[in-house]
């Protein structure tokens, strides 16, 4: 795959933008709803599992230092497995991106654009991402890196502003609904580390392949820290958050937080920041989808595929008929797809590919 080479910060930025866009929607609600007052303990527990997972992935990728997961699939099972995994990945990109953009657009429609049709709001995001991709992947990745400090500051301000409302007793009982729900059923909250999905594609993109370990570890620490802080603020400061299903919990946090007399409508500025963040996320997802399709089909000019993929994304984002279907797609379909593909399928591919690699090396040594 003809990737543009990227540095450490740019790679971490890709993972960060995925996390942020899921964070400003319903991910925190899903976690708090499933584990209650034990959400903080659950996220700390899930973080340790995700850390062990990424350490294993780093080790398994050592024999494939110039490969992404599609290359590893081809090594393991030939063209058939390569095609199968590529199709699964493309469908995942399209489904997750379309669901996320539709969810965010529905929130914008409810809050600000009640008189606008949903397709107009969706077109705004998709057209913006399409234009960005026409400038090339370097532009997409560098623009994403420039946007990240703004997003980080906005999140930091939300968390700091909510500290005055924190009541530690809301974390009791510490095991929430029980130990089984916290430590067994709660393992499913590992889906919140969805940004790790992109780590399986960045090795060929890196200008220094040896930085993959550092990028992966920094990414997992950033993801864990931000999710933990977010869940802590929402659970301890705003216990009513989970009763609002249609609106972002972070948006409600801003609405119910006082920023002083000078700053009267802070939510508008934060919404603008998140709109930019969403455009960046859709641009990155579109870029990866097109590059994977190029690798699958060996087309010469990937720019020819930008409009078709944008159209597919638009059609998929229009498919849900209402918030009930959107919530089902995000809280159930997306959640379990992420767990299966990222934490099960990719891991098994890497494990069996390493077994095949060692057997091949052993045979070569004997001859």
C-alpha positions as CSV (number, residue, x, y, z in Angstrom):
1,X,0.0,0.0,0.0
2,X,1.4,3.4,-1.0
3,X,1.2,5.1,2.4
4,X,2.4,8.6,3.1
5,X,5.0,8.4,5.8
6,X,4.0,9.9,9.2
7,X,5.8,10.6,12.5
8,X,5.0,9.6,16.1
9,X,2.7,12.5,16.9
10,X,0.7,12.1,13.7
11,X,0.2,8.5,14.4
12,X,-1.0,9.1,18.0
13,X,-3.2,11.9,16.6
14,X,-5.1,9.4,14.5
15,X,-5.9,7.2,17.6
16,X,-6.8,10.3,19.6
17,X,-9.3,11.7,17.1
18,X,-11.2,8.4,17.1
19,X,-11.4,8.4,20.9
20,X,-12.6,12.0,21.1
21,X,-15.5,11.6,18.7
22,X,-16.8,8.6,20.4
23,X,-16.3,10.3,23.8
24,X,-18.5,13.3,22.9
25,X,-21.4,11.0,22.0
26,X,-22.8,8.0,23.9
27,X,-19.8,6.0,24.9
28,X,-19.7,7.4,28.5
29,X,-23.5,6.7,28.9
30,X,-23.0,3.2,27.8
31,X,-20.2,2.5,30.3
32,X,-22.0,4.2,33.2
33,X,-25.3,2.4,32.4
34,X,-23.7,-1.0,32.3
35,X,-21.6,-0.7,35.5
36,X,-23.2,2.1,37.6
37,X,-21.2,3.4,40.5
38,X,-18.4,0.9,39.7
39,X,-17.7,2.6,36.3
40,X,-14.4,4.1,37.6
41,X,-13.2,0.8,38.9
42,X,-14.4,-1.0,35.8
43,X,-12.5,1.4,33.4
44,X,-9.3,1.0,35.5
45,X,-9.7,-2.8,35.2
46,X,-10.5,-2.7,31.5
47,X,-7.5,-0.4,30.9
48,X,-5.2,-3.0,32.4
49,X,-6.7,-5.7,30.1
50,X,-6.2,-3.3,27.1
51,X,-2.6,-2.7,28.1
52,X,-1.9,-6.4,28.3
53,X,-3.6,-6.8,24.9
54,X,-1.5,-4.0,23.2
55,X,1.8,-5.4,24.7
56,X,0.9,-8.8,23.1
57,X,0.2,-7.1,19.8
58,X,3.5,-5.2,19.9
59,X,5.3,-8.6,20.4
60,X,3.3,-10.3,17.7
61,X,4.1,-7.6,15.1
62,X,7.9,-7.9,15.7
63,X,8.1,-10.5,12.9
64,X,6.0,-8.3,10.6
65,X,7.7,-4.9,11.0
66,X,6.6,-3.6,7.6
67,X,3.2,-5.2,7.5
68,X,-0.3,-4.0,8.4
69,X,-3.0,-6.5,9.5
70,X,-4.1,-7.0,5.8
71,X,-0.5,-8.0,4.8
72,X,-0.4,-10.3,7.8
73,X,-3.7,-11.9,6.7
74,X,-2.3,-12.5,3.2
75,X,0.8,-14.1,4.7
76,X,-1.3,-16.4,6.8
77,X,-4.1,-17.4,4.4
78,X,-3.2,-16.1,0.9
79,X,-5.4,-13.9,-1.3
80,X,-8.6,-15.4,0.0
81,X,-8.0,-14.3,3.6
82,X,-6.7,-11.0,2.4
83,X,-9.8,-10.3,0.5
84,X,-12.1,-11.5,3.3
85,X,-10.4,-9.4,6.0
86,X,-10.3,-6.4,3.7
87,X,-14.0,-6.6,3.1
88,X,-14.7,-7.0,6.8
89,X,-12.5,-3.9,7.6
90,X,-14.2,-1.8,4.9
91,X,-17.6,-2.7,6.1
92,X,-16.5,-1.8,9.7
93,X,-15.1,1.6,8.6
94,X,-18.3,2.4,6.7
95,X,-20.7,1.2,9.4
96,X,-18.9,2.9,12.3
97,X,-18.3,6.2,10.5
98,X,-21.9,6.4,9.2
99,X,-23.4,5.6,12.6
100,X,-21.2,8.1,14.4
101,X,-21.9,10.9,11.9
102,X,-25.6,10.2,12.0
103,X,-25.7,10.2,15.8
104,X,-23.8,13.5,15.9
105,X,-25.9,15.1,13.2
106,X,-29.1,14.1,15.0
107,X,-27.8,15.8,18.1
108,X,-27.1,19.0,16.1
109,X,-30.5,18.9,14.6
110,X,-32.2,18.6,18.1
111,X,-30.1,21.3,19.6
112,X,-29.6,23.9,16.9
113,X,-30.9,23.0,13.4
114,X,-34.5,21.8,14.1
115,X,-35.7,23.3,10.8
116,X,-33.0,21.6,8.6
117,X,-33.4,18.1,7.1
118,X,-31.0,15.6,8.4
119,X,-29.5,14.9,5.0
120,X,-28.4,18.5,4.7
121,X,-26.4,18.2,8.0
122,X,-25.0,14.9,6.9
123,X,-23.9,16.4,3.6
124,X,-22.1,19.2,5.3
125,X,-19.8,16.7,7.1
126,X,-19.3,14.3,4.2
127,X,-18.6,17.0,1.6
128,X,-16.1,18.6,4.0
129,X,-14.3,15.3,4.4
130,X,-14.4,14.6,0.7
131,X,-12.8,17.9,-0.1
132,X,-10.1,17.3,2.5
133,X,-9.3,13.9,1.0
134,X,-8.8,15.5,-2.4
135,X,-5.9,17.3,-1.0
136,X,-4.2,14.0,-0.2
137,X,-3.6,11.9,2.8
138,X,-0.7,14.1,4.1
139,X,-3.1,17.0,4.3
140,X,-5.7,14.9,6.2
141,X,-3.2,13.6,8.7
142,X,-1.4,17.0,9.3
143,X,-4.8,18.8,9.6
144,X,-5.8,16.3,12.1
145,X,-2.7,16.9,14.1
146,X,-3.3,20.7,14.1
147,X,-6.9,20.2,15.3
148,X,-6.0,17.9,18.3
149,X,-4.7,20.6,20.7
150,X,-8.0,22.5,20.3
151,X,-10.0,19.4,21.0
152,X,-7.8,18.5,24.0
153,X,-8.1,22.0,25.5
154,X,-11.9,21.9,25.1
155,X,-12.1,18.5,26.9
156,X,-9.8,19.7,29.6
157,X,-11.9,22.8,30.3
158,X,-15.0,20.6,30.5
159,X,-13.4,18.3,33.1
160,X,-11.9,21.2,35.1
161,X,-15.2,23.0,35.2
162,X,-17.0,20.0,36.5
163,X,-14.7,19.5,39.5
164,X,-16.8,21.8,41.7
165,X,-19.8,19.5,41.3
166,X,-18.0,16.3,42.2
167,X,-19.4,14.3,45.2
168,X,-17.1,11.3,45.9
169,X,-20.0,9.4,47.6
170,X,-21.6,8.9,44.2
171,X,-18.9,6.2,43.5
172,X,-20.5,4.0,46.2
173,X,-21.2,1.2,46.3
174,X,-17.8,0.6,44.8
175,X,-18.8,-2.6,43.1
176,X,-21.9,-1.0,41.6
177,X,-24.4,-3.7,40.5
178,X,-22.0,-6.4,41.7
179,X,-18.6,-8.0,41.1
180,X,-19.9,-10.1,38.2
181,X,-21.3,-7.0,36.4
182,X,-18.1,-5.1,37.1
183,X,-15.4,-7.7,36.2
184,X,-17.1,-10.2,33.9
185,X,-19.9,-8.5,32.0
186,X,-17.9,-5.2,32.3
187,X,-15.1,-6.6,30.2
188,X,-17.2,-5.6,27.2
189,X,-16.4,-2.0,28.0
190,X,-13.1,-2.6,26.4
191,X,-14.8,-1.5,23.2
192,X,-14.2,2.1,24.5
193,X,-10.5,1.6,23.5
194,X,-11.7,1.6,19.9
195,X,-8.9,3.8,18.7
196,X,-6.6,0.8,19.0
197,X,-8.2,-0.5,15.8
198,X,-6.1,2.0,13.8
199,X,-2.8,0.8,15.3
200,X,-3.2,-2.4,13.2
201,X,-2.7,-0.2,10.0
202,X,-0.1,2.3,10.9
203,X,3.2,0.3,10.7
204,X,3.7,0.7,6.9
205,X,2.9,4.4,7.4
206,X,5.6,5.1,10.0
207,X,8.8,6.9,8.9
208,X,10.5,5.0,11.8
209,X,9.1,1.5,12.2
210,X,10.9,1.1,15.6
211,X,8.5,3.7,17.1
212,X,5.5,1.4,16.8
213,X,5.9,0.2,20.4
214,X,6.2,3.8,21.7
215,X,3.2,4.9,19.7
216,X,1.1,2.0,20.9
217,X,2.0,2.4,24.6
218,X,1.5,6.2,24.5
219,X,-1.8,5.8,22.7
220,X,-3.2,3.3,25.2
221,X,-2.1,5.5,28.2
222,X,-3.8,8.6,26.7
223,X,-7.0,6.7,25.9
224,X,-7.1,5.2,29.4
225,X,-6.4,8.4,31.1
226,X,-9.0,10.5,29.2
227,X,-11.8,7.8,29.5
228,X,-11.1,7.5,33.2
229,X,-11.2,11.3,33.8
230,X,-14.4,11.6,31.6
231,X,-16.2,8.8,33.4
232,X,-15.1,10.1,36.8
233,X,-16.4,13.6,36.1
234,X,-19.7,12.4,34.6
235,X,-20.4,9.9,37.4
236,X,-19.5,12.0,40.4
237,X,-20.6,15.4,39.1
238,X,-23.7,14.7,37.0
239,X,-25.5,11.5,38.0
240,X,-28.5,12.4,35.8
241,X,-26.5,12.1,32.6
242,X,-27.6,8.6,31.6
243,X,-31.3,9.6,31.6
244,X,-30.7,11.7,28.5
245,X,-30.5,9.3,25.5
246,X,-30.6,11.7,22.6
247,X,-27.9,14.2,23.7
248,X,-24.2,14.0,24.3
249,X,-23.3,13.7,28.0
250,X,-20.4,16.1,27.5
251,X,-22.8,18.7,25.9
252,X,-25.1,18.4,28.9
253,X,-22.1,18.8,31.2
254,X,-21.3,22.1,29.6
255,X,-24.9,23.3,29.7
256,X,-25.0,22.6,33.5
257,X,-21.6,24.1,34.3
258,X,-21.1,27.7,35.1
259,X,-18.1,29.3,33.4
260,X,-18.6,32.8,34.7
261,X,-20.6,35.8,33.7
262,X,-18.4,36.7,30.8
263,X,-18.8,33.3,29.1
264,X,-22.6,33.0,28.8
265,X,-23.0,30.3,26.1
266,X,-19.9,28.1,26.3
267,X,-21.7,25.1,24.7
268,X,-21.8,26.9,21.3
269,X,-18.0,27.2,21.2
270,X,-17.6,23.6,22.3
271,X,-20.1,22.4,19.6
272,X,-18.0,24.2,17.0
273,X,-14.9,22.5,18.2
274,X,-16.6,19.1,18.1
275,X,-17.9,19.8,14.6
276,X,-14.3,20.3,13.4
277,X,-13.3,17.2,15.3
278,X,-16.0,15.2,13.5
279,X,-14.9,16.4,10.1
280,X,-11.4,15.3,10.9
281,X,-12.5,11.9,12.0
282,X,-14.6,11.3,8.9
283,X,-11.7,12.5,6.8
284,X,-9.4,10.0,8.4
285,X,-11.9,7.1,8.2
286,X,-12.5,7.9,4.5
287,X,-8.7,8.0,3.8
288,X,-8.2,4.6,5.4
289,X,-11.2,3.1,3.6
290,X,-9.9,4.3,0.2
291,X,-6.4,3.1,0.8
292,X,-7.6,-0.3,1.9
293,X,-9.8,-0.6,-1.2
294,X,-6.8,0.4,-3.3
295,X,-4.7,-2.3,-1.8
296,X,-7.5,-4.8,-2.3
297,X,-8.1,-3.9,-6.0
298,X,-4.7,-2.5,-7.1
299,X,-6.4,0.6,-8.7
300,X,-3.8,3.1,-9.8
301,X,-5.6,6.4,-8.9
302,X,-7.2,6.3,-5.5
303,X,-8.7,9.8,-5.9
304,X,-11.2,8.3,-8.3
305,X,-12.7,6.4,-5.3
306,X,-13.2,9.4,-3.0
307,X,-16.6,10.3,-4.4
308,X,-18.0,6.7,-4.6
309,X,-16.9,6.0,-1.0
310,X,-18.4,9.4,0.1
311,X,-21.7,8.5,-1.5
312,X,-21.7,5.1,0.2
313,X,-21.0,6.7,3.5
314,X,-23.9,9.1,2.9
315,X,-26.3,6.3,2.0
316,X,-25.4,4.3,5.1
317,X,-25.7,7.3,7.3
318,X,-29.3,7.9,6.1
319,X,-30.3,4.2,6.6
320,X,-31.3,4.4,10.3
321,X,-34.9,5.5,10.7
322,X,-34.6,7.1,14.1
323,X,-32.7,7.5,17.3
324,X,-33.8,4.0,18.5
325,X,-32.0,2.4,15.5
326,X,-29.0,4.7,15.9
327,X,-28.7,3.8,19.6
328,X,-28.9,0.1,18.8
329,X,-26.2,0.4,16.1
330,X,-23.9,2.3,18.4
331,X,-24.5,0.6,21.7
332,X,-24.9,-3.0,20.5
333,X,-23.8,-3.6,16.9
334,X,-20.8,-1.3,17.0
335,X,-19.8,-2.3,20.5
336,X,-19.6,-6.1,19.7
337,X,-18.2,-5.6,16.2
338,X,-15.3,-3.6,17.8
339,X,-14.7,-6.3,20.4
340,X,-14.8,-9.1,17.8
341,X,-12.7,-7.5,15.1
342,X,-10.1,-5.6,17.1
343,X,-9.7,-7.8,20.2
344,X,-10.5,-11.3,18.8
345,X,-10.1,-11.5,15.0
346,X,-7.0,-9.4,14.6
347,X,-5.4,-11.1,17.6
348,X,-6.0,-14.6,16.2
349,X,-4.6,-13.6,12.8
350,X,-1.4,-12.3,14.4
351,X,-1.0,-15.4,16.6
352,X,-1.5,-17.9,13.8
353,X,0.7,-15.8,11.4
354,X,3.5,-16.0,14.0
355,X,3.1,-19.7,14.3
356,X,3.3,-20.0,10.5
357,X,6.3,-17.7,10.4
358,X,8.2,-19.7,13.0
359,X,7.5,-23.0,11.2
360,X,8.7,-21.5,8.0
361,X,11.9,-20.3,9.6
362,X,12.4,-23.6,11.2
363,X,12.1,-25.4,7.9
364,X,14.4,-23.0,6.2
365,X,17.0,-23.6,9.0
366,X,16.8,-27.3,8.6
367,X,17.4,-27.1,4.8
